[in-house]
Amino acid sequence: LVVKRYSAEPRRMMGLPAVPVEEGKPADFILFDPEAETTFTTAFMKSKSRNTPFLDKTLKGRVDLVVLGDAVLLER
């Protein structure tokens, strides 16, 4: 249900074709741990602005891996 809600469903709502995961084909994906905790610090921020209510707050959930095609963009 979670995978469908955050991957296939947005594509369907925007009228985009489904993108199947197939062996040997490029894939864009993330690995998310809903049980982990993350403290949001300025290290997460890419903007010069520091206006956020989440600064120094501990949040539930953590992105552990981001893959875009052949490139690993984030790995914890």
Biopython code that builds the backbone (N, CA, C, O; Angstrom):
import numpy as np
from Bio.PDB.StructureBuilder import StructureBuilder

atoms = [
    (1, "LEU", "N", (0.824, -1.199, 0.000)),
    (1, "LEU", "CA", (0.000, 0.000, 0.000)),
    (1, "LEU", "C", (0.865, 1.258, 0.000)),
    (1, "LEU", "O", (0.600, 2.185, -0.766)),
    (2, "VAL", "N", (1.896, 1.305, 0.848)),
    (2, "VAL", "CA", (2.749, 2.494, 0.911)),
    (2, "VAL", "C", (3.475, 2.702, -0.411)),
    (2, "VAL", "O", (3.534, 3.819, -0.923)),
    (3, "VAL", "N", (4.029, 1.622, -0.965)),
    (3, "VAL", "CA", (4.750, 1.732, -2.238)),
    (3, "VAL", "C", (3.821, 2.246, -3.328)),
    (3, "VAL", "O", (4.190, 3.144, -4.085)),
    (4, "LYS", "N", (2.635, 1.694, -3.414)),
    (4, "LYS", "CA", (1.672, 2.123, -4.435)),
    (4, "LYS", "C", (1.295, 3.591, -4.247)),
    (4, "LYS", "O", (1.229, 4.351, -5.212)),
    (5, "ARG", "N", (1.050, 3.979, -3.006)),
    (5, "ARG", "CA", (0.604, 5.348, -2.722)),
    (5, "ARG", "C", (1.659, 6.387, -3.104)),
    (5, "ARG", "O", (1.314, 7.479, -3.557)),
    (6, "TYR", "N", (2.936, 6.060, -2.928)),
    (6, "TYR", "CA", (3.990, 7.040, -3.178)),
    (6, "TYR", "C", (4.737, 6.827, -4.487)),
    (6, "TYR", "O", (5.667, 7.578, -4.781)),
    (7, "SER", "N", (4.367, 5.842, -5.272)),
    (7, "SER", "CA", (5.046, 5.640, -6.551)),
    (7, "SER", "C", (4.050, 5.571, -7.701)),
    (7, "SER", "O", (4.019, 6.465, -8.547)),
    (8, "ALA", "N", (3.253, 4.539, -7.741)),
    (8, "ALA", "CA", (2.335, 4.344, -8.868)),
    (8, "ALA", "C", (1.185, 5.345, -8.861)),
    (8, "ALA", "O", (0.796, 5.840, -9.919)),
    (9, "GLU", "N", (0.646, 5.644, -7.713)),
    (9, "GLU", "CA", (-0.544, 6.507, -7.637)),
    (9, "GLU", "C", (-0.283, 7.933, -8.131)),
    (9, "GLU", "O", (-1.093, 8.450, -8.901)),
    (10, "PRO", "N", (0.815, 8.598, -7.724)),
    (10, "PRO", "CA", (1.060, 9.941, -8.266)),
    (10, "PRO", "C", (1.202, 9.945, -9.792)),
    (10, "PRO", "O", (0.737, 10.871, -10.456)),
    (11, "ARG", "N", (1.840, 8.916, -10.341)),
    (11, "ARG", "CA", (1.971, 8.825, -11.803)),
    (11, "ARG", "C", (0.592, 8.689, -12.448)),
    (11, "ARG", "O", (0.306, 9.334, -13.457)),
    (12, "ARG", "N", (-0.248, 7.858, -11.868)),
    (12, "ARG", "CA", (-1.592, 7.663, -12.408)),
    (12, "ARG", "C", (-2.379, 8.970, -12.363)),
    (12, "ARG", "O", (-3.052, 9.327, -13.329)),
    (13, "MET", "N", (-2.292, 9.684, -11.234)),
    (13, "MET", "CA", (-3.035, 10.929, -11.071)),
    (13, "MET", "C", (-2.596, 11.996, -12.076)),
    (13, "MET", "O", (-3.396, 12.839, -12.481)),
    (14, "MET", "N", (-1.325, 11.956, -12.476)),
    (14, "MET", "CA", (-0.805, 12.934, -13.430)),
    (14, "MET", "C", (-0.924, 12.460, -14.876)),
    (14, "MET", "O", (-0.491, 13.148, -15.800)),
    (15, "GLY", "N", (-1.517, 11.273, -15.066)),
    (15, "GLY", "CA", (-1.700, 10.762, -16.417)),
    (15, "GLY", "C", (-0.435, 10.217, -17.046)),
    (15, "GLY", "O", (-0.348, 10.110, -18.270)),
    (16, "LEU", "N", (0.553, 9.870, -16.225)),
    (16, "LEU", "CA", (1.814, 9.326, -16.731)),
    (16, "LEU", "C", (1.739, 7.808, -16.793)),
    (16, "LEU", "O", (1.033, 7.192, -15.995)),
    (17, "PRO", "N", (2.455, 7.199, -17.727)),
    (17, "PRO", "CA", (2.429, 5.739, -17.814)),
    (17, "PRO", "C", (3.155, 5.096, -16.639)),
    (17, "PRO", "O", (4.045, 5.699, -16.039)),
    (18, "ALA", "N", (2.769, 3.877, -16.323)),
    (18, "ALA", "CA", (3.443, 3.119, -15.263)),
    (18, "ALA", "C", (4.868, 2.806, -15.696)),
    (18, "ALA", "O", (5.138, 2.616, -16.882)),
    (19, "VAL", "N", (5.775, 2.752, -14.730)),
    (19, "VAL", "CA", (7.168, 2.409, -15.001)),
    (19, "VAL", "C", (7.482, 1.140, -14.218)),
    (19, "VAL", "O", (7.731, 1.197, -13.014)),
    (20, "PRO", "N", (7.470, -0.003, -14.898)),
    (20, "PRO", "CA", (7.720, -1.255, -14.179)),
    (20, "PRO", "C", (9.181, -1.392, -13.769)),
    (20, "PRO", "O", (10.074, -0.871, -14.437)),
    (21, "VAL", "N", (9.412, -2.091, -12.676)),
    (21, "VAL", "CA", (10.771, -2.419, -12.246)),
    (21, "VAL", "C", (11.127, -3.739, -12.906)),
    (21, "VAL", "O", (10.489, -4.764, -12.669)),
    (22, "GLU", "N", (12.168, -3.694, -13.747)),
    (22, "GLU", "CA", (12.565, -4.879, -14.489)),
    (22, "GLU", "C", (14.069, -5.078, -14.383)),
    (22, "GLU", "O", (14.833, -4.113, -14.371)),
    (23, "GLU", "N", (14.484, -6.325, -14.308)),
    (23, "GLU", "CA", (15.904, -6.659, -14.247)),
    (23, "GLU", "C", (16.617, -6.114, -15.483)),
    (23, "GLU", "O", (16.148, -6.270, -16.610)),
    (24, "GLY", "N", (17.765, -5.467, -15.244)),
    (24, "GLY", "CA", (18.564, -4.931, -16.337)),
    (24, "GLY", "C", (18.155, -3.549, -16.803)),
    (24, "GLY", "O", (18.835, -2.964, -17.647)),
    (25, "LYS", "N", (17.071, -3.013, -16.283)),
    (25, "LYS", "CA", (16.592, -1.681, -16.663)),
    (25, "LYS", "C", (17.003, -0.670, -15.592)),
    (25, "LYS", "O", (17.121, -1.034, -14.422)),
    (26, "PRO", "N", (17.225, 0.599, -15.973)),
    (26, "PRO", "CA", (17.545, 1.610, -14.965)),
    (26, "PRO", "C", (16.377, 1.804, -13.996)),
    (26, "PRO", "O", (15.212, 1.639, -14.359)),
    (27, "ALA", "N", (16.714, 2.153, -12.775)),
    (27, "ALA", "CA", (15.668, 2.346, -11.766)),
    (27, "ALA", "C", (15.986, 3.572, -10.917)),
    (27, "ALA", "O", (17.142, 3.824, -10.578)),
    (28, "ASP", "N", (14.959, 4.320, -10.584)),
    (28, "ASP", "CA", (15.050, 5.433, -9.643)),
    (28, "ASP", "C", (14.237, 5.021, -8.429)),
    (28, "ASP", "O", (13.053, 4.707, -8.549)),
    (29, "PHE", "N", (14.869, 5.020, -7.249)),
    (29, "PHE", "CA", (14.128, 4.596, -6.064)),
    (29, "PHE", "C", (14.790, 5.111, -4.795)),
    (29, "PHE", "O", (15.929, 5.578, -4.803)),
    (30, "ILE", "N", (14.037, 5.009, -3.704)),
    (30, "ILE", "CA", (14.561, 5.330, -2.380)),
    (30, "ILE", "C", (14.264, 4.163, -1.450)),
    (30, "ILE", "O", (13.334, 3.389, -1.675)),
    (31, "LEU", "N", (15.072, 4.054, -0.404)),
    (31, "LEU", "CA", (14.775, 3.147, 0.701)),
    (31, "LEU", "C", (14.485, 4.017, 1.906)),
    (31, "LEU", "O", (15.302, 4.853, 2.291)),
    (32, "PHE", "N", (13.329, 3.821, 2.496)),
    (32, "PHE", "CA", (12.863, 4.637, 3.616)),
    (32, "PHE", "C", (12.586, 3.735, 4.800)),
    (32, "PHE", "O", (11.881, 2.734, 4.673)),
    (33, "ASP", "N", (13.141, 4.086, 5.955)),
    (33, "ASP", "CA", (12.914, 3.328, 7.185)),
    (33, "ASP", "C", (11.924, 4.108, 8.045)),
    (33, "ASP", "O", (12.308, 5.100, 8.666)),
    (34, "PRO", "N", (10.668, 3.690, 8.097)),
    (34, "PRO", "CA", (9.658, 4.436, 8.849)),
    (34, "PRO", "C", (9.839, 4.348, 10.358)),
    (34, "PRO", "O", (9.254, 5.147, 11.090)),
    (35, "GLU", "N", (10.630, 3.399, 10.841)),
    (35, "GLU", "CA", (10.829, 3.231, 12.282)),
    (35, "GLU", "C", (12.022, 4.023, 12.813)),
    (35, "GLU", "O", (12.104, 4.273, 14.015)),
    (36, "ALA", "N", (12.938, 4.419, 11.947)),
    (36, "ALA", "CA", (14.132, 5.153, 12.376)),
    (36, "ALA", "C", (13.757, 6.581, 12.761)),
    (36, "ALA", "O", (12.696, 7.080, 12.386)),
    (37, "GLU", "N", (14.634, 7.224, 13.506)),
    (37, "GLU", "CA", (14.437, 8.628, 13.867)),
    (37, "GLU", "C", (15.568, 9.461, 13.284)),
    (37, "GLU", "O", (16.705, 9.003, 13.180)),
    (38, "THR", "N", (15.239, 10.694, 12.904)),
    (38, "THR", "CA", (16.200, 11.613, 12.315)),
    (38, "THR", "C", (16.063, 12.956, 13.010)),
    (38, "THR", "O", (14.950, 13.447, 13.199)),
    (39, "THR", "N", (17.184, 13.552, 13.391)),
    (39, "THR", "CA", (17.161, 14.908, 13.924)),
    (39, "THR", "C", (17.489, 15.854, 12.777)),
    (39, "THR", "O", (18.566, 15.778, 12.186)),
    (40, "PHE", "N", (16.560, 16.739, 12.472)),
    (40, "PHE", "CA", (16.698, 17.667, 11.348)),
    (40, "PHE", "C", (17.624, 18.805, 11.756)),
    (40, "PHE", "O", (17.286, 19.602, 12.632)),
    (41, "THR", "N", (18.791, 18.880, 11.123)),
    (41, "THR", "CA", (19.778, 19.919, 11.420)),
    (41, "THR", "C", (20.037, 20.756, 10.175)),
    (41, "THR", "O", (19.520, 20.455, 9.099)),
    (42, "THR", "N", (20.839, 21.806, 10.322)),
    (42, "THR", "CA", (21.174, 22.652, 9.175)),
    (42, "THR", "C", (21.945, 21.871, 8.115)),
    (42, "THR", "O", (21.975, 22.293, 6.959)),
    (43, "ALA", "N", (22.561, 20.763, 8.464)),
    (43, "ALA", "CA", (23.276, 19.940, 7.479)),
    (43, "ALA", "C", (22.329, 19.404, 6.401)),
    (43, "ALA", "O", (22.771, 19.113, 5.290)),
    (44, "PHE", "N", (21.050, 19.269, 6.708)),
    (44, "PHE", "CA", (20.065, 18.787, 5.738)),
    (44, "PHE", "C", (19.640, 19.883, 4.762)),
    (44, "PHE", "O", (19.093, 19.586, 3.700)),
    (45, "MET", "N", (19.884, 21.128, 5.107)),
    (45, "MET", "CA", (19.335, 22.253, 4.353)),
    (45, "MET", "C", (20.247, 22.658, 3.201)),
    (45, "MET", "O", (21.460, 22.781, 3.375)),
    (46, "LYS", "N", (19.668, 22.862, 2.040)),
    (46, "LYS", "CA", (20.412, 23.307, 0.856)),
    (46, "LYS", "C", (20.202, 24.799, 0.603)),
    (46, "LYS", "O", (20.976, 25.419, -0.127)),
    (47, "SER", "N", (19.174, 25.371, 1.193)),
    (47, "SER", "CA", (18.845, 26.777, 1.017)),
    (47, "SER", "C", (19.625, 27.639, 2.010)),
    (47, "SER", "O", (20.023, 27.159, 3.072)),
    (48, "LYS", "N", (19.842, 28.896, 1.669)),
    (48, "LYS", "CA", (20.466, 29.831, 2.606)),
    (48, "LYS", "C", (19.508, 30.180, 3.746)),
    (48, "LYS", "O", (19.940, 30.520, 4.847)),
    (49, "SER", "N", (18.228, 30.093, 3.476)),
    (49, "SER", "CA", (17.220, 30.395, 4.487)),
    (49, "SER", "C", (17.212, 29.312, 5.559)),
    (49, "SER", "O", (17.342, 28.128, 5.249)),
    (50, "ARG", "N", (17.064, 29.703, 6.782)),
    (50, "ARG", "CA", (17.019, 28.748, 7.897)),
    (50, "ARG", "C", (15.652, 28.784, 8.576)),
    (50, "ARG", "O", (15.523, 28.413, 9.742)),
    (51, "ASN", "N", (14.638, 29.229, 7.844)),
    (51, "ASN", "CA", (13.289, 29.341, 8.393)),
    (51, "ASN", "C", (12.563, 28.011, 8.271)),
    (51, "ASN", "O", (12.024, 27.688, 7.213)),
    (52, "THR", "N", (12.550, 27.255, 9.330)),
    (52, "THR", "CA", (11.805, 26.005, 9.346)),
    (52, "THR", "C", (11.433, 25.654, 10.782)),
    (52, "THR", "O", (12.248, 25.827, 11.688)),
    (53, "PRO", "N", (10.239, 25.174, 10.998)),
    (53, "PRO", "CA", (9.845, 24.761, 12.343)),
    (53, "PRO", "C", (10.460, 23.415, 12.731)),
    (53, "PRO", "O", (10.323, 22.983, 13.876)),
    (54, "PHE", "N", (11.135, 22.750, 11.791)),
    (54, "PHE", "CA", (11.676, 21.416, 12.054)),
    (54, "PHE", "C", (13.125, 21.425, 12.529)),
    (54, "PHE", "O", (13.649, 20.377, 12.908)),
    (55, "LEU", "N", (13.783, 22.583, 12.518)),
    (55, "LEU", "CA", (15.190, 22.659, 12.892)),
    (55, "LEU", "C", (15.417, 22.129, 14.304)),
    (55, "LEU", "O", (14.760, 22.549, 15.256)),
    (56, "ASP", "N", (16.359, 21.203, 14.417)),
    (56, "ASP", "CA", (16.738, 20.551, 15.677)),
    (56, "ASP", "C", (15.621, 19.705, 16.287)),
    (56, "ASP", "O", (15.662, 19.386, 17.476)),
    (57, "LYS", "N", (14.644, 19.350, 15.495)),
    (57, "LYS", "CA", (13.568, 18.462, 15.956)),
    (57, "LYS", "C", (13.881, 17.032, 15.536)),
    (57, "LYS", "O", (14.463, 16.802, 14.476)),
    (58, "THR", "N", (13.497, 16.083, 16.364)),
    (58, "THR", "CA", (13.642, 14.676, 16.022)),
    (58, "THR", "C", (12.355, 14.217, 15.346)),
    (58, "THR", "O", (11.261, 14.353, 15.895)),
    (59, "LEU", "N", (12.512, 13.673, 14.146)),
    (59, "LEU", "CA", (11.382, 13.260, 13.324)),
    (59, "LEU", "C", (11.401, 11.751, 13.138)),
    (59, "LEU", "O", (12.469, 11.141, 13.116)),
    (60, "LYS", "N", (10.252, 11.161, 13.008)),
    (60, "LYS", "CA", (10.157, 9.720, 12.776)),
    (60, "LYS", "C", (10.310, 9.451, 11.284)),
    (60, "LYS", "O", (9.670, 10.100, 10.456)),
    (61, "GLY", "N", (11.167, 8.484, 10.949)),
    (61, "GLY", "CA", (11.409, 8.111, 9.561)),
    (61, "GLY", "C", (12.747, 8.637, 9.079)),
    (61, "GLY", "O", (13.211, 9.693, 9.511)),
    (62, "ARG", "N", (13.372, 7.868, 8.159)),
    (62, "ARG", "CA", (14.680, 8.268, 7.636)),
    (62, "ARG", "C", (14.857, 7.685, 6.234)),
    (62, "ARG", "O", (14.552, 6.517, 5.994)),
    (63, "VAL", "N", (15.350, 8.506, 5.323)),
    (63, "VAL", "CA", (15.723, 8.030, 3.990)),
    (63, "VAL", "C", (17.137, 7.481, 4.102)),
    (63, "VAL", "O", (18.055, 8.200, 4.496)),
    (64, "ASP", "N", (17.316, 6.209, 3.756)),
    (64, "ASP", "CA", (18.620, 5.564, 3.874)),
    (64, "ASP", "C", (19.361, 5.443, 2.549)),
    (64, "ASP", "O", (20.587, 5.334, 2.540)),
    (65, "LEU", "N", (18.644, 5.461, 1.435)),
    (65, "LEU", "CA", (19.280, 5.267, 0.131)),
    (65, "LEU", "C", (18.458, 5.962, -0.942)),
    (65, "LEU", "O", (17.232, 5.849, -0.973)),
    (66, "VAL", "N", (19.152, 6.687, -1.827)),
    (66, "VAL", "CA", (18.514, 7.296, -2.995)),
    (66, "VAL", "C", (19.337, 6.897, -4.217)),
    (66, "VAL", "O", (20.535, 7.169, -4.286)),
    (67, "VAL", "N", (18.680, 6.250, -5.179)),
    (67, "VAL", "CA", (19.342, 5.826, -6.417)),
    (67, "VAL", "C", (18.598, 6.453, -7.588)),
    (67, "VAL", "O", (17.375, 6.351, -7.692)),
    (68, "LEU", "N", (19.352, 7.101, -8.462)),
    (68, "LEU", "CA", (18.795, 7.701, -9.672)),
    (68, "LEU", "C", (19.551, 7.111, -10.855)),
    (68, "LEU", "O", (20.684, 7.501, -11.135)),
    (69, "GLY", "N", (18.919, 6.172, -11.544)),
    (69, "GLY", "CA", (19.593, 5.468, -12.639)),
    (69, "GLY", "C", (20.770, 4.675, -12.098)),
    (69, "GLY", "O", (20.600, 3.788, -11.262)),
    (70, "ASP", "N", (21.964, 4.999, -12.580)),
    (70, "ASP", "CA", (23.181, 4.318, -12.120)),
    (70, "ASP", "C", (23.866, 5.050, -10.970)),
    (70, "ASP", "O", (24.874, 4.568, -10.453)),
    (71, "ALA", "N", (23.347, 6.194, -10.564)),
    (71, "ALA", "CA", (24.005, 7.014, -9.547)),
    (71, "ALA", "C", (23.363, 6.834, -8.176)),
    (71, "ALA", "O", (22.144, 6.924, -8.028)),
    (72, "VAL", "N", (24.204, 6.577, -7.178)),
    (72, "VAL", "CA", (23.753, 6.550, -5.784)),
    (72, "VAL", "C", (23.920, 7.970, -5.260)),
    (72, "VAL", "O", (25.045, 8.443, -5.095)),
    (73, "LEU", "N", (22.806, 8.655, -4.997)),
    (73, "LEU", "CA", (22.846, 10.049, -4.559)),
    (73, "LEU", "C", (22.974, 10.193, -3.054)),
    (73, "LEU", "O", (23.514, 11.187, -2.568)),
    (74, "LEU", "N", (22.481, 9.207, -2.309)),
    (74, "LEU", "CA", (22.561, 9.235, -0.847)),
    (74, "LEU", "C", (22.618, 7.811, -0.351)),
    (74, "LEU", "O", (21.839, 6.959, -0.778)),
    (75, "GLU", "N", (23.547, 7.557, 0.556)),
    (75, "GLU", "CA", (23.624, 6.238, 1.188)),
    (75, "GLU", "C", (24.049, 6.439, 2.631)),
    (75, "GLU", "O", (25.101, 7.016, 2.906)),
    (76, "ARG", "N", (23.221, 5.958, 3.550)),
    (76, "ARG", "CA", (23.548, 6.074, 4.984)),
    (76, "ARG", "C", (23.931, 4.724, 5.522)),
    (76, "ARG", "O", (24.242, 4.596, 6.706)),
]
sb = StructureBuilder()
sb.init_structure("model")
sb.init_model(0)
sb.init_chain("A")
sb.init_seg("    ")
for serial, (resi, resn, name, xyz) in enumerate(atoms, 1):
    if name == "N":
        sb.init_residue(resn, " ", resi, " ")
    sb.init_atom(name, np.array(xyz, "f"), 0.0, 1.0, " ", f" {name:<3s}", serial, name[0])
structure = sb.get_structure()
